[in-house]
Amino acid sequence: MRHVYFRGSAGLIWLAAAVVSGISGSFETAFLYVILGGVFLYSAYAAWKKEKDSRGGR
């Protein structure tokens, strides 16, 4: 379960970095950070769902 927390936290950090980059005007970097954040958050969600399904939905 720790890997889900790590991936979720990393995804949120990447999204925060995207906001900071967008505010500072570096839109190319902000776009990259949004993609990275999305990938991390999606992988965290997929791992969480897989683990939840393997436990029988408890």
N, C-alpha and C positions, 0 to 999 in steps of 0.2 A: 504494500500500500504506500510505502514511502516514495516509490518512483512516481506515483500519481501526484502526490503532493509536490514533489520536486518539479515535475513537468508543468503543473499548474502554476506554481510560483514563478518559474522561469518564463512562462507565457505572459503572465501579468507584468513582469519586469520588462519584457520586450515591448509590450503595448505601452507601458509608461514611457519607455525610451522613444517610442514612435511619437507620442504626444509632445514630448520635449523637443524632438527634432522638427516636428511640424511647426511648433511655435517659433523656433529659431529660424525657420525658413528653409531648412534642408529637406525638401519634399521627397527627393529620391531616396534618401536614407530613411525617412519616415515610412515610405512605402515598403522598403525592405524589412524594416522592423515590424510592420503590421503583418507581413507575410510570415516572418519568423514566429511572432507571437501566436498567430493563428495555427501554425503547424504544431507548436508546443501544446496549445490548449486542446486542439483536436486529438493529439496523441494521448494526452492525459484523460480526456473523455472516453476515448476508445478503450484504453487500458482499464479505466474504472468500470465501464459497462461490461467488458469481458470478465473482469474479476467478479462483478456482481452476478452475472449470469452463471458463472461456474460454481458459485456458492448456492445456487438454487433460488435466488431472489430474496434471500432473508433480509 
